[in-house]
Amino acid sequence: MEIKKVRDEPSSDDGDRLLVDRIWPRGVSKADAELDGHPKDVAPSTDLRKWFDHDPKKFQEFGDRYRAELDDNDAAHDLAAKLRDERPQQVTLLYGAKDDEHNHAIVLREWLRDHL
């Protein structure tokens, strides 16, 4: 399972491309994104996203809070079950954040790996 910016060029190596942002990223057309799905309900809650505000100093606590949300999120468990059942060759989680090291897709990938 990989993560990648939604603005990066799609690749045949991406496999199933899933946009995991709640809000559609500005400046990205649906055609250019070449998505296989948009499970937006697995994204952090609006309150958590606003609290985090992409502040790297808050990332550890953000991750803890987001994992707690995922544990209680039926959509996240449904996505994990779907990935377990379908066993796609490759899945790429796409995100719109500018920061490659401090974003929710990193936390979601870890959570999904633990639940597959």
DSSP file with accessible surface (Angstrom, degrees, kcal/mol):
  #  RESIDUE AA STRUCTURE BP1 BP2  ACC     N-H-->O    O-->H-N    N-H-->O    O-->H-N    TCO  KAPPA ALPHA  PHI   PSI    X-CA   Y-CA   Z-CA
    1    1 A M              0   0   36      0, 0.0     2,-0.3     0, 0.0    91,-0.2   0.000 360.0 360.0 360.0 126.9    0.0    0.0    0.0
    2    2 A E  E     -a   92   0A  96     89,-2.6    91,-3.0    12,-0.2     2,-0.3  -0.719 360.0-143.2-112.9 165.3    1.5    3.3   -1.1
    3    3 A I  E     +a   93   0A  33     -2,-0.3     2,-0.3    89,-0.2    91,-0.2  -0.954  24.8 166.6-126.6 151.4    0.6    6.9   -0.5
    4    4 A K  E     -a   94   0A  36     89,-2.2    91,-1.7    -2,-0.3     2,-0.2  -0.985  41.1 -95.2-160.2 148.8    0.9    9.7   -3.0
    5    5 A K  E >   -a   95   0A  55     -2,-0.3     3,-1.5    89,-0.2    91,-0.2  -0.484  31.1-131.7 -67.4 139.1   -0.2   13.3   -3.6
    6    6 A V  T 3  S+     0   0    5     89,-2.8    -1,-0.1     1,-0.3    90,-0.1   0.779 107.4  60.2 -64.3 -23.1   -3.4   13.4   -5.7
    7    7 A R  T 3  S+     0   0  136     88,-0.4    -1,-0.3     2,-0.1     2,-0.1   0.609  83.7 101.4 -81.6 -12.0   -1.6   16.0   -7.9
    8    8 A D  S <  S-     0   0   75     -3,-1.5     3,-0.1     1,-0.1    -4,-0.0  -0.423  91.0 -89.4 -70.0 151.1    1.2   13.6   -8.8
    9    9 A E        -     0   0  154      1,-0.1    -1,-0.1    -2,-0.1    -2,-0.1  -0.348  45.9-112.0 -61.1 130.1    0.9   12.0  -12.2
   10   10 A P        -     0   0   25      0, 0.0     2,-0.3     0, 0.0    -1,-0.1  -0.340  37.1-162.7 -60.6 148.2   -1.1    8.7  -12.2
   11   11 A S    >   -     0   0   49      4,-0.1     3,-1.9     1,-0.1     4,-0.3  -0.961  32.3-123.2-133.4 152.0    1.0    5.7  -12.9
   12   12 A S  G >  S+     0   0  119     -2,-0.3     3,-0.7     1,-0.3    -1,-0.1   0.756 112.9  64.2 -65.7 -19.8    0.2    2.1  -13.9
   13   13 A D  G 3  S+     0   0  122      1,-0.2    -1,-0.3     2,-0.0     0, 0.0   0.584  82.4  80.8 -76.7 -10.8    2.0    1.1  -10.7
   14   14 A D  G <  S-     0   0   11     -3,-1.9    -1,-0.2     1,-0.2   -12,-0.2   0.770  71.7-172.8 -67.8 -28.2   -0.6    2.8   -8.6
   15   15 A G    <   +     0   0   34     -3,-0.7     2,-0.4    -4,-0.3    76,-0.2  -0.462  63.4  12.1  66.5-137.8   -3.1    0.0   -8.8
   16   16 A D  E    S-b   91   0A  57     74,-2.6    76,-3.1    -2,-0.1     2,-0.6  -0.592  79.2-149.9 -73.2 122.9   -6.4    1.1   -7.2
   17   17 A R  E     -b   92   0A   7     -2,-0.4    19,-3.5    17,-0.2    20,-1.1  -0.866  17.1-177.8-101.5 115.9   -6.3    4.8   -6.6
   18   18 A L  E     -bc  93  37A  15     74,-2.7    76,-3.4    -2,-0.6     2,-0.6  -0.962  20.7-145.7-119.5 119.4   -8.3    6.0   -3.6
   19   19 A L  E     -b   94   0A   0     18,-2.2    76,-0.2    -2,-0.5    74,-0.1  -0.720  15.6-174.5 -79.9 119.9   -8.7    9.6   -2.7
   20   20 A V        +     0   0    0     74,-2.7     2,-0.3    -2,-0.6    -1,-0.1   0.160  44.7 110.3-108.0  19.7   -8.8    9.6    1.2
   21   21 A D        -     0   0   23     73,-0.2    21,-0.1     1,-0.1    22,-0.1  -0.726  61.8-144.7 -89.9 143.7   -9.5   13.4    1.7
   22   22 A R  S    S+     0   0   72     -2,-0.3     2,-0.4    22,-0.1    -1,-0.1   0.888  89.2  51.7 -70.7 -40.3  -12.9   14.4    2.9
   23   23 A I  S    S-     0   0   96     -3,-0.1    73,-0.1    17,-0.1    -1,-0.1  -0.829  96.4-111.6-103.1 134.7  -12.8   17.6    0.8
   24   24 A W        -     0   0   67     -2,-0.4     2,-0.1     1,-0.1    -2,-0.1  -0.425  42.1-109.6 -63.4 131.6  -12.1   17.5   -2.9
   25   25 A P    >   -     0   0   11      0, 0.0     3,-1.3     0, 0.0    -1,-0.1  -0.408  33.7-109.4 -68.0 136.2   -8.6   19.1   -3.5
   26   26 A R  T 3  S+     0   0  223      1,-0.2     3,-0.1    -2,-0.1    -3,-0.0  -0.318  98.0  18.5 -62.8 142.7   -8.7   22.5   -5.3
   27   27 A G  T 3  S+     0   0   89      1,-0.2     2,-0.5    -2,-0.0    -1,-0.2   0.544  95.0 114.3  77.9   6.9   -7.4   22.6   -8.8
   28   28 A V    <   -     0   0   20     -3,-1.3     2,-0.2     4,-0.0    -1,-0.2  -0.952  55.5-146.8-113.8 122.1   -7.7   18.8   -9.4
   29   29 A S     >  -     0   0   49     -2,-0.5     4,-1.8     1,-0.1     5,-0.1  -0.575  19.0-125.9 -84.4 151.4  -10.2   17.6  -12.0
   30   30 A K  H  >>S+     0   0  156     -2,-0.2     4,-1.0     1,-0.2     5,-0.6   0.874 111.5  52.7 -63.1 -35.3  -11.9   14.3  -11.4
   31   31 A A  H >45S+     0   0   80      1,-0.2     3,-0.6     2,-0.2    -1,-0.2   0.930 109.3  47.8 -66.8 -43.7  -10.7   13.1  -14.9
   32   32 A D  H 345S+     0   0  116      1,-0.2    -1,-0.2     2,-0.1    -2,-0.2   0.818 105.3  60.1 -67.2 -29.0   -7.1   13.9  -14.1
   33   33 A A  H 3<5S-     0   0    0     -4,-1.8    -1,-0.2   -24,-0.1    -2,-0.2   0.791  86.3-156.6 -71.3 -26.7   -7.2   12.2  -10.8
   34   34 A E  T <<5 -     0   0  118     -4,-1.0   -17,-0.2    -3,-0.6     2,-0.2   0.939  24.4-172.8  49.0  57.2   -8.1    8.8  -12.4
   35   35 A L      < -     0   0   47     -5,-0.6   -17,-0.2     1,-0.1    -1,-0.1  -0.514  36.7-166.6 -85.2 150.5   -9.7    7.5   -9.2
   36   36 A D  S    S-     0   0   97    -19,-3.5     2,-0.3     1,-0.4   -18,-0.2   0.434  80.2 -11.4-103.6  -8.6  -11.0    4.1   -8.4
   37   37 A G  B     -c   18   0A  24    -20,-1.1   -18,-2.2     2,-0.0    -1,-0.4  -0.945  45.9-146.4-180.0 160.7  -12.8    5.4   -5.3
   38   38 A H        +     0   0   62     -2,-0.3     2,-2.6   -20,-0.2     3,-0.2  -0.597  16.8 178.9-139.1  75.3  -13.2    8.3   -2.9
   39   39 A P    >   +     0   0   35      0, 0.0     3,-2.1     0, 0.0     4,-0.2  -0.397  13.1 166.0 -78.2  70.1  -13.9    6.9    0.6
   40   40 A K  G >   +     0   0  103     -2,-2.6     3,-1.6     1,-0.3   -17,-0.1   0.734  61.9  72.8 -63.8 -20.9  -14.1   10.3    2.1
   41   41 A D  G 3  S+     0   0   92      1,-0.3    -1,-0.3    -3,-0.2    35,-0.3   0.582  88.0  63.3 -73.8  -4.7  -15.7    9.0    5.3
   42   42 A V  G <  S+     0   0    1     -3,-2.1    -1,-0.3    33,-0.2    -2,-0.2   0.531  84.0 100.5 -91.1  -6.0  -12.3    7.5    6.3
   43   43 A A  S <  S-     0   0    2     -3,-1.6   -22,-0.1    -4,-0.2     3,-0.1  -0.305  90.0 -82.0 -72.3 160.4  -10.8   11.0    6.5
   44   44 A P        -     0   0    7      0, 0.0    -1,-0.1     0, 0.0   -22,-0.1  -0.252  56.0 -93.7 -59.1 152.1  -10.3   12.8    9.8
   45   45 A S     >  -     0   0   35      1,-0.1     4,-2.9    -3,-0.1     5,-0.2  -0.211  34.4-110.9 -60.7 158.2  -13.3   14.6   11.2
   46   46 A T  H  > S+     0   0   55      1,-0.2     4,-2.7     2,-0.2     5,-0.2   0.916 118.9  52.5 -59.2 -42.6  -13.6   18.2   10.4
   47   47 A D  H  > S+     0   0  132      1,-0.2     4,-2.3     2,-0.2    -1,-0.2   0.922 112.0  44.8 -61.3 -43.8  -12.9   19.2   14.0
   48   48 A L  H  > S+     0   0    8      2,-0.2     4,-2.7     1,-0.2     5,-0.2   0.921 112.5  51.4 -67.4 -42.3   -9.7   17.1   14.1
   49   49 A R  H  X S+     0   0   81     -4,-2.9     4,-2.4     1,-0.2     5,-0.3   0.932 112.6  46.0 -60.6 -42.9   -8.5   18.4   10.8
   50   50 A K  H  < S+     0   0  134     -4,-2.7    -1,-0.2    -5,-0.2    -2,-0.2   0.898 112.1  51.1 -68.2 -39.0   -9.1   22.0   11.9
   51   51 A W  H  < S+     0   0   71     -4,-2.3    -2,-0.2    -5,-0.2    -1,-0.2   0.939 112.2  46.4 -62.3 -46.0   -7.3   21.3   15.2
   52   52 A F  H >< S-     0   0    5     -4,-2.7     3,-1.9    -5,-0.2    -2,-0.2   0.936  77.7-178.5 -62.5 -47.9   -4.3   19.8   13.5
   53   53 A D  T 3<  -     0   0  118     -4,-2.4    -3,-0.1     1,-0.3    -1,-0.1   0.816  70.0 -72.8  51.6  31.2   -4.1   22.6   10.9
   54   54 A H  T 3  S+     0   0   93     -5,-0.3    -1,-0.3     1,-0.2    -2,-0.1   0.801  85.8 157.6  56.2  33.4   -1.1   20.8    9.3
   55   55 A D    X   -     0   0   45     -3,-1.9     3,-2.1     1,-0.2     4,-0.4  -0.799  36.3-152.9 -89.5 111.0    1.2   21.7   12.2
   56   56 A P  G >  S+     0   0   65      0, 0.0     3,-1.2     0, 0.0     4,-0.4   0.808  93.8  63.2 -55.6 -28.5    4.1   19.2   12.3
   57   57 A K  G 3  S+     0   0  191      1,-0.3     4,-0.2     2,-0.1     3,-0.2   0.755 105.8  45.7 -67.6 -22.1    4.4   19.8   16.1
   58   58 A K  G <> S+     0   0   65     -3,-2.1     4,-3.1    -6,-0.2    -1,-0.3   0.420  84.2 100.3 -96.9   0.5    0.9   18.3   16.6
   59   59 A F  H <> S+     0   0   37     -3,-1.2     4,-3.0    -4,-0.4     5,-0.2   0.879  78.5  50.9 -61.8 -42.9    1.4   15.3   14.3
   60   60 A Q  H  > S+     0   0  132     -4,-0.4     4,-2.0     2,-0.2    -1,-0.2   0.957 116.5  40.7 -60.2 -48.3    2.0   12.7   17.0
   61   61 A E  H  > S+     0   0   91     -4,-0.2     4,-2.7     1,-0.2     5,-0.2   0.895 113.1  55.4 -67.9 -37.3   -1.1   13.7   18.9
   62   62 A F  H  X S+     0   0    3     -4,-3.1     4,-3.2     1,-0.2     5,-0.2   0.941 107.1  50.6 -57.0 -46.1   -3.0   14.1   15.7
   63   63 A G  H  X S+     0   0    2     -4,-3.0     4,-2.7     1,-0.2    -2,-0.2   0.911 110.4  48.9 -59.9 -43.1   -2.1   10.5   14.8
   64   64 A D  H  X S+     0   0   83     -4,-2.0     4,-1.8     2,-0.2    -1,-0.2   0.928 114.9  44.5 -61.9 -45.7   -3.3    9.2   18.2
   65   65 A R  H  X S+     0   0   98     -4,-2.7     4,-2.0     2,-0.2    -2,-0.2   0.895 113.9  49.6 -66.4 -40.6   -6.6   11.1   17.9
   66   66 A Y  H  X S+     0   0    1     -4,-3.2     4,-2.9    -5,-0.2    -2,-0.2   0.919 108.4  52.4 -67.5 -41.8   -7.1   10.0   14.3
   67   67 A R  H  X S+     0   0   61     -4,-2.7     4,-2.5    -5,-0.2    -1,-0.2   0.909 108.3  52.2 -59.7 -38.9   -6.4    6.3   15.1
   68   68 A A  H  X S+     0   0   50     -4,-1.8     4,-1.1     2,-0.2    -1,-0.2   0.907 110.0  48.7 -63.5 -40.6   -9.0    6.6   17.8
   69   69 A E  H >< S+     0   0   59     -4,-2.0     3,-0.6     1,-0.2    -2,-0.2   0.924 110.8  50.6 -62.3 -44.5  -11.5    8.0   15.3
   70   70 A L  H >< S+     0   0    0     -4,-2.9     3,-1.6     1,-0.2     7,-0.2   0.888 103.5  58.7 -62.6 -38.3  -10.6    5.2   12.8
   71   71 A D  H 3< S+     0   0   81     -4,-2.5    -1,-0.2     1,-0.3    -2,-0.2   0.824 113.9  38.6 -59.5 -30.7  -11.2    2.6   15.5
   72   72 A D  T << S+     0   0  143     -4,-1.1     2,-0.7    -3,-0.6    -1,-0.3   0.224  95.1 103.9-101.6  11.5  -14.8    3.9   15.9
   73   73 A N    <>  -     0   0   32     -3,-1.6     4,-2.0     1,-0.2     3,-0.3  -0.853  51.6-164.9-105.8 110.9  -15.4    4.5   12.2
   74   74 A D  H  > S+     0   0  128     -2,-0.7     4,-2.6     1,-0.2     5,-0.2   0.867  91.8  56.6 -59.4 -37.2  -17.5    2.0   10.3
   75   75 A A  H  > S+     0   0   28      2,-0.2     4,-2.3     1,-0.2    -1,-0.2   0.888 106.4  49.8 -64.3 -37.4  -16.4    3.3    7.0
   76   76 A A  H  > S+     0   0    0     -3,-0.3     4,-2.5   -35,-0.3    -1,-0.2   0.926 112.4  46.9 -66.6 -43.2  -12.7    2.6    7.9
   77   77 A H  H  X S+     0   0   70     -4,-2.0     4,-2.4    -7,-0.2    -2,-0.2   0.888 111.5  52.1 -66.2 -36.4  -13.5   -0.9    9.0
   78   78 A D  H  X S+     0   0  110     -4,-2.6     4,-2.5     2,-0.2    -2,-0.2   0.904 109.5  49.3 -64.7 -41.5  -15.5   -1.4    5.8
   79   79 A L  H  X S+     0   0   15     -4,-2.3     4,-2.6     2,-0.2     5,-0.2   0.932 111.1  49.4 -64.1 -44.5  -12.6   -0.2    3.7
   80   80 A A  H  X S+     0   0    1     -4,-2.5     4,-2.4     1,-0.2    -2,-0.2   0.928 112.3  48.4 -60.1 -42.9  -10.2   -2.6    5.6
   81   81 A A  H  X S+     0   0   25     -4,-2.4     4,-2.9     2,-0.2     5,-0.2   0.912 110.7  50.9 -63.9 -41.2  -12.6   -5.5    5.0
   82   82 A K  H  X S+     0   0  105     -4,-2.5     4,-2.9     1,-0.2     5,-0.3   0.930 111.7  46.9 -62.9 -44.0  -13.0   -4.7    1.3
   83   83 A L  H  X S+     0   0   12     -4,-2.6     4,-1.7     1,-0.2    -1,-0.2   0.885 113.4  49.5 -65.9 -37.6   -9.2   -4.6    0.9
   84   84 A R  H  < S+     0   0   93     -4,-2.4    -2,-0.2    -5,-0.2    -1,-0.2   0.925 116.7  41.4 -64.2 -44.5   -8.9   -7.9    2.8
   85   85 A D  H  < S+     0   0  132     -4,-2.9    -2,-0.2     1,-0.2    -3,-0.2   0.897 122.3  37.2 -72.7 -42.5  -11.6   -9.5    0.7
   86   86 A E  H  < S-     0   0  113     -4,-2.9    -1,-0.2    -5,-0.2    -3,-0.2   0.716  83.6-159.7 -85.9 -23.7  -10.6   -8.2   -2.7
   87   87 A R     <  -     0   0  170     -4,-1.7    -3,-0.1    -5,-0.3    -4,-0.1   0.895  13.9-157.5  44.2  58.5   -6.8   -8.3   -2.2
   88   88 A P        -     0   0   35      0, 0.0     3,-0.1     0, 0.0    -1,-0.1  -0.307  22.4-120.1 -62.5 149.9   -5.9   -5.8   -4.9
   89   89 A Q  S    S+     0   0  202      1,-0.2     2,-0.3     0, 0.0    -2,-0.0   0.910  92.6   0.7 -55.2 -45.9   -2.4   -6.1   -6.3
   90   90 A Q        -     0   0   48      2,-0.0   -74,-2.6   -89,-0.0     2,-0.4  -0.996  61.6-165.2-147.1 144.8   -1.7   -2.5   -5.3
   91   91 A V  E     - b   0  16A   9     -2,-0.3   -89,-2.6   -76,-0.2     2,-0.5  -0.999   5.5-163.4-130.6 134.3   -3.5    0.3   -3.6
   92   92 A T  E     -ab   2  17A   2    -76,-3.1   -74,-2.7    -2,-0.4     2,-0.6  -0.983   9.8-149.5-120.1 120.4   -2.5    3.9   -3.5
   93   93 A L  E     -ab   3  18A   0    -91,-3.0   -89,-2.2    -2,-0.5     2,-0.4  -0.794  18.2-152.8 -87.0 124.1   -4.0    6.3   -1.0
   94   94 A L  E     +ab   4  19A   0    -76,-3.4   -74,-2.7    -2,-0.6     2,-0.3  -0.808  15.8 178.7-104.3 140.5   -4.1    9.8   -2.5
   95   95 A Y  E     -a    5   0A   9    -91,-1.7   -89,-2.8    -2,-0.4   -88,-0.4  -0.932  28.6-145.1-137.1 160.0   -4.1   13.0   -0.4
   96   96 A G        +     0   0   16     -2,-0.3   -91,-0.1   -91,-0.2    -1,-0.1   0.517  59.1 118.2-103.0  -8.2   -4.1   16.7   -1.1
   97   97 A A        -     0   0   13      1,-0.1    -2,-0.1     2,-0.1   -91,-0.1  -0.216  60.4-139.8 -62.2 151.2   -1.9   17.9    1.7
   98   98 A K  S    S+     0   0  190      4,-0.1     2,-0.6   -93,-0.1    -1,-0.1   0.782  82.3  82.1 -79.9 -29.4    1.4   19.7    0.8
   99   99 A D        -     0   0   48      3,-0.2     3,-0.2     1,-0.1    -2,-0.1  -0.698  57.9-168.9 -85.7 117.4    3.4   18.1    3.6
  100  100 A D  S    S+     0   0   86     -2,-0.6     3,-0.2     1,-0.2    -1,-0.1   0.645  86.0  43.7 -77.3 -16.7    4.6   14.6    2.6
  101  101 A E  S    S+     0   0  143      1,-0.2     2,-0.2     5,-0.0    -1,-0.2   0.574 114.4  43.9-106.5 -14.0    5.7   13.7    6.2
  102  102 A H  S    S+     0   0   47     -3,-0.2     2,-0.3   -48,-0.1    -3,-0.2  -0.646  82.5 111.2-136.2  76.2    2.8   15.0    8.3
  103  103 A N  S >> S-     0   0    0     -2,-0.2     3,-1.0    -3,-0.2     4,-0.9  -0.964  72.3-109.1-146.7 163.1   -0.5   14.1    6.8
  104  104 A H  H 3> S+     0   0   18     -2,-0.3     4,-2.9     1,-0.2     5,-0.2   0.762 108.3  69.5 -67.1 -25.5   -3.5   11.8    7.5
  105  105 A A  H 3> S+     0   0    0      1,-0.2     4,-2.6     2,-0.2    -1,-0.2   0.867  96.6  54.8 -63.2 -32.4   -2.7    9.4    4.7
  106  106 A I  H <> S+     0   0   22     -3,-1.0     4,-2.0     2,-0.2    -1,-0.2   0.941 111.8  43.1 -63.0 -47.0    0.4    8.2    6.6
  107  107 A V  H  X S+     0   0    2     -4,-0.9     4,-2.6     1,-0.2    -2,-0.2   0.922 113.9  51.0 -66.3 -43.6   -1.7    7.4    9.7
  108  108 A L  H  X S+     0   0    0     -4,-2.9     4,-3.1     2,-0.2     5,-0.2   0.915 108.0  52.3 -62.6 -43.1   -4.5    5.8    7.6
  109  109 A R  H  X S+     0   0   48     -4,-2.6     4,-2.6    -5,-0.2    -1,-0.2   0.937 111.5  46.7 -58.5 -46.0   -2.0    3.5    5.8
  110  110 A E  H  X S+     0   0   84     -4,-2.0     4,-1.8     2,-0.2    -1,-0.2   0.921 113.3  48.8 -61.7 -44.8   -0.6    2.3    9.1
  111  111 A W  H  X S+     0   0    4     -4,-2.6     4,-0.8     1,-0.2    -2,-0.2   0.923 112.0  48.6 -62.0 -45.3   -4.0    1.8   10.5
  112  112 A L  H >X S+     0   0    0     -4,-3.1     3,-1.1     1,-0.2     4,-0.6   0.918 108.4  53.6 -62.7 -42.4   -5.2   -0.2    7.4
  113  113 A R  H >< S+     0   0  123     -4,-2.6     3,-0.7     1,-0.3    -1,-0.2   0.880 108.2  51.0 -59.2 -37.3   -2.1   -2.3    7.5
  114  114 A D  H 3< S+     0   0  129     -4,-1.8    -1,-0.3     1,-0.2    -2,-0.2   0.679 114.4  44.4 -71.8 -17.8   -2.8   -3.2   11.1
  115  115 A H  H <<        0   0   55     -3,-1.1    -1,-0.2    -4,-0.8    -2,-0.2   0.281 360.0 360.0-112.6   8.4   -6.4   -4.2   10.2
  116  116 A L    <<        0   0   77     -3,-0.7   -35,-0.1    -4,-0.6   -36,-0.1  -0.552 360.0 360.0 -88.5 360.0   -5.8   -6.2    7.0
